[in-house]
Amino acid sequence: MSKQITVRLPDELVDFMDELVATDKATSRASVVARAMERERRRELAARDLAILSEQGGYDDLDGLATAVSGTVLSDLD
């Protein structure tokens, strides 16, 4: 399910979206906005998780996690 909304954006952002569509890097303006919002949602979730881990601390079994995932390629963010 989806909802239609109206969003006002600066001209340069709309031009950028149009360029992505014109060069087949996106299928539509809506897909560019949806992809950006999905990235923002993941960023917010990661920030929340970091705050929880920082506040709680004491997770010795996670000490190597940052090192282990630092080389992970997130191709969906390209």
Backbone as ProteinMPNN parsed JSONL, in Angstrom:
{"seq_chain_A": "MSKQITVRLPDELVDFMDELVATDKATSRASVVARAMERERRRELAARDLAILSEQGGYDDLDGLATAVSGTVLSDLD", "coords_chain_A": {"N_chain_A": [[0.833, -1.165, 0.0], [0.42, 2.288, -0.604], [0.775, 5.834, -0.129], [-0.189, 8.903, -1.509], [1.559, 11.916, -1.497], [2.226, 15.435, -1.209], [5.117, 17.203, -1.876], [7.315, 19.849, -1.374], [10.218, 20.822, -2.933], [13.581, 22.119, -3.26], [14.653, 23.609, -6.362], [17.144, 22.612, -7.312], [17.33, 20.076, -6.188], [15.189, 18.766, -7.376], [16.03, 18.907, -10.04], [18.265, 17.265, -9.816], [17.027, 14.81, -9.189], [15.609, 14.431, -11.573], [17.739, 14.115, -13.325], [18.803, 11.685, -12.405], [16.705, 9.985, -13.125], [16.666, 10.372, -15.906], [19.09, 9.256, -16.638], [18.725, 6.632, -16.172], [19.226, 5.785, -13.558], [17.363, 5.773, -11.702], [13.906, 4.937, -11.473], [11.832, 6.723, -11.304], [10.792, 9.957, -10.039], [9.474, 9.544, -7.669], [10.57, 7.102, -6.85], [13.153, 7.869, -6.238], [12.739, 9.565, -4.031], [11.562, 7.729, -2.273], [13.673, 5.919, -1.925], [15.565, 7.594, -0.702], [14.223, 8.187, 1.672], [14.068, 5.658, 2.807], [16.778, 5.176, 3.312], [17.204, 7.182, 5.212], [15.554, 6.265, 7.232], [16.883, 3.877, 7.938], [19.269, 5.015, 8.863], [18.385, 6.454, 11.097], [17.474, 4.312, 12.694], [19.902, 2.988, 13.116], [21.275, 4.954, 14.561], [19.675, 5.032, 16.829], [20.091, 2.438, 17.806], [22.835, 2.597, 18.365], [22.808, 4.509, 20.404], [21.443, 3.085, 22.386], [23.231, 0.936, 22.823], [25.451, 2.399, 23.673], [24.501, 3.57, 25.99], [23.752, 1.382, 27.583], [25.994, -0.34, 27.517], [28.711, -2.696, 28.262], [28.726, -4.963, 26.571], [30.516, -7.265, 25.884], [30.688, -9.353, 24.058], [30.196, -8.125, 21.675], [32.353, -6.619, 21.003], [34.118, -6.999, 18.827], [32.52, -6.459, 16.679], [32.307, -3.97, 15.222], [34.776, -3.883, 13.892], [34.568, -6.207, 12.379], [32.424, -5.656, 10.627], [33.181, -3.377, 9.324], [34.27, -3.489, 6.795], [32.173, -4.177, 5.218], [30.306, -4.037, 2.299], [27.805, -1.879, 1.343], [25.904, -2.031, -0.996], [23.366, -1.208, -1.693], [23.238, 1.363, -0.883], [24.588, 2.88, -2.647]], "CA_chain_A": [[0.0, 0.0, 0.0], [1.178, 3.532, -0.628], [0.005, 7.067, -0.008], [0.308, 10.009, -2.317], [1.764, 13.132, -0.734], [2.797, 16.556, -1.95], [6.356, 17.646, -1.239], [7.951, 20.977, -2.051], [11.668, 20.667, -2.869], [14.336, 23.118, -4.017], [14.839, 23.296, -7.78], [18.347, 21.816, -7.578], [17.052, 18.679, -5.841], [14.315, 18.224, -8.427], [16.903, 18.716, -11.203], [19.077, 16.08, -9.538], [16.155, 13.639, -9.352], [15.341, 14.274, -13.007], [18.971, 13.58, -13.926], [18.862, 10.26, -12.057], [15.714, 9.29, -13.95], [17.09, 10.458, -17.306], [20.255, 8.385, -16.851], [18.305, 5.285, -15.75], [19.695, 5.444, -12.218], [16.128, 5.669, -10.93], [12.771, 4.745, -12.376], [10.921, 7.857, -11.201], [11.051, 10.853, -8.917], [8.947, 8.887, -6.466], [11.512, 6.073, -6.409], [14.29, 8.569, -5.629], [12.297, 10.007, -2.712], [11.378, 6.541, -1.439], [15.004, 5.396, -1.598], [16.164, 8.519, 0.262], [13.534, 8.023, 2.946], [14.474, 4.356, 3.363], [18.116, 5.386, 3.867], [17.066, 7.98, 6.427], [14.989, 5.393, 8.257], [17.959, 2.999, 8.408], [20.207, 5.839, 9.622], [17.757, 6.707, 12.393], [17.498, 3.066, 13.458], [21.29, 2.745, 13.53], [21.582, 5.926, 15.616], [18.971, 4.582, 18.034], [20.802, 1.265, 18.311], [24.092, 3.068, 18.94], [22.501, 5.155, 21.679], [21.112, 2.021, 23.34], [24.467, 0.232, 23.166], [26.308, 3.311, 24.427], [23.889, 3.769, 27.305], [23.749, 0.138, 28.338], [27.37, -0.804, 27.605], [28.956, -4.022, 28.798], [28.46, -6.043, 25.617], [31.838, -7.748, 25.491], [30.585, -10.227, 22.902], [30.058, -7.297, 20.478], [33.546, -5.792, 20.846], [34.701, -7.139, 17.491], [31.521, -6.239, 15.643], [32.649, -2.834, 14.368], [35.885, -4.302, 13.036], [34.085, -7.234, 11.449], [31.515, -5.133, 9.604], [33.693, -2.144, 8.724], [34.541, -3.702, 5.381], [30.96, -4.621, 4.544], [29.838, -3.172, 1.233], [26.358, -1.681, 1.348], [25.664, -1.616, -2.37], [22.071, -0.548, -1.837], [23.393, 2.782, -0.532], [25.295, 3.573, -3.738]], "C_chain_A": [[0.885, 1.238, 0.0], [0.215, 4.706, -0.496], [0.634, 8.115, -0.895], [0.408, 11.242, -1.434], [2.298, 14.215, -1.658], [3.999, 17.055, -1.172], [6.925, 18.797, -2.053], [9.458, 20.864, -1.829], [12.349, 21.788, -3.641], [14.579, 22.647, -5.45], [16.028, 22.378, -8.028], [18.142, 20.345, -7.2], [16.158, 18.023, -6.885], [15.132, 17.978, -9.696], [17.764, 17.468, -11.034], [18.248, 14.809, -9.709], [15.884, 13.377, -10.821], [16.55, 13.705, -13.74], [19.108, 12.084, -13.632], [17.894, 9.452, -12.913], [16.165, 9.256, -15.401], [18.248, 9.526, -17.623], [19.997, 6.957, -16.366], [18.911, 4.839, -14.424], [18.527, 5.367, -11.237], [14.977, 5.554, -11.924], [11.804, 5.921, -12.37], [11.368, 8.768, -10.072], [10.609, 10.188, -7.618], [9.921, 7.835, -5.948], [12.739, 6.696, -5.756], [13.926, 8.996, -4.205], [12.154, 8.807, -1.779], [12.724, 5.966, -1.004], [15.686, 6.287, -0.555], [15.521, 8.359, 1.639], [13.894, 6.695, 3.602], [15.869, 4.461, 3.968], [18.048, 6.162, 5.173], [16.497, 7.14, 7.562], [16.058, 4.464, 8.822], [18.975, 3.773, 9.246], [19.655, 6.124, 11.019], [17.765, 5.459, 13.273], [18.904, 2.756, 13.959], [21.682, 3.696, 14.651], [20.904, 5.516, 16.921], [19.686, 3.39, 18.652], [22.119, 1.666, 18.97], [23.861, 3.712, 20.302], [22.189, 4.114, 22.751], [22.379, 1.297, 23.786], [25.387, 1.108, 24.006], [25.801, 3.49, 25.847], [24.011, 2.531, 28.179], [25.16, -0.39, 28.569], [27.486, -2.251, 28.058], [28.647, -5.18, 27.868], [29.784, -6.559, 25.065], [31.78, -8.63, 24.246], [30.43, -9.435, 21.604], [31.304, -6.46, 20.192], [34.141, -5.856, 19.442], [33.751, -6.817, 16.37], [31.893, -5.108, 14.698], [33.768, -3.188, 13.409], [35.406, -5.28, 11.975], [33.244, -6.652, 10.33], [32.055, -3.898, 8.897], [34.0, -2.292, 7.243], [33.336, -4.143, 4.59], [30.522, -3.587, 3.518], [28.32, -3.088, 1.296], [25.951, -1.134, -0.021], [24.327, -0.929, -2.565], [22.129, 0.926, -1.469], [24.131, 3.554, -1.617], [24.347, 4.331, -4.603]], "O_chain_A": [[1.984, 1.219, 0.553], [-0.989, 4.58, -0.721], [1.857, 8.195, -1.011], [-0.53, 11.579, -0.712], [2.766, 13.929, -2.761], [3.919, 17.301, 0.032], [7.004, 18.722, -3.279], [9.924, 20.816, -0.691], [11.767, 22.348, -4.571], [14.695, 21.451, -5.716], [15.947, 21.467, -8.852], [18.723, 19.462, -7.83], [16.351, 16.858, -7.234], [14.951, 16.956, -10.358], [17.97, 16.709, -11.982], [18.714, 13.839, -10.306], [15.925, 12.231, -11.269], [16.403, 12.908, -14.667], [19.485, 11.308, -14.511], [18.227, 8.359, -13.372], [16.057, 8.221, -16.059], [18.375, 9.055, -18.753], [20.93, 6.177, -16.175], [19.09, 3.642, -14.195], [18.687, 4.947, -10.091], [15.067, 6.015, -13.062], [11.041, 6.103, -13.318], [12.211, 8.401, -9.254], [11.295, 10.268, -6.599], [10.083, 7.688, -4.737], [13.306, 6.123, -4.826], [14.715, 8.808, -3.279], [12.578, 8.863, -0.625], [12.893, 5.574, 0.15], [16.316, 5.781, 0.374], [16.213, 8.393, 2.657], [14.012, 6.619, 4.826], [16.121, 3.892, 5.031], [18.751, 5.838, 6.131], [16.905, 7.283, 8.715], [16.142, 4.276, 10.036], [19.489, 3.247, 10.234], [20.384, 6.04, 12.007], [18.035, 5.547, 14.471], [19.079, 2.312, 15.094], [22.355, 3.287, 15.597], [21.494, 5.639, 17.995], [19.869, 3.328, 19.868], [22.477, 1.131, 20.019], [24.626, 3.488, 21.24], [22.624, 4.248, 23.895], [22.583, 1.069, 24.978], [26.028, 0.626, 24.939], [26.586, 3.554, 26.793], [24.332, 2.62, 29.364], [25.493, -0.834, 29.668], [26.483, -2.946, 28.216], [28.335, -6.276, 28.334], [30.121, -6.31, 23.908], [32.729, -8.651, 23.461], [30.523, -10.021, 20.525], [31.315, -5.676, 19.243], [34.619, -4.844, 18.932], [34.137, -6.893, 15.203], [31.801, -5.274, 13.482], [33.714, -2.828, 12.233], [35.796, -5.187, 10.811], [33.34, -7.108, 9.191], [31.431, -3.418, 7.95], [33.989, -1.302, 6.511], [33.456, -4.454, 3.405], [30.384, -2.405, 3.833], [27.634, -4.11, 1.301], [25.692, 0.059, -0.181], [24.164, -0.147, -3.502], [21.175, 1.664, -1.715], [24.281, 4.771, -1.51], [24.767, 4.972, -5.567]]}, "name": "protein", "num_of_chains": 1, "seq": "MSKQITVRLPDELVDFMDELVATDKATSRASVVARAMERERRRELAARDLAILSEQGGYDDLDGLATAVSGTVLSDLD"}
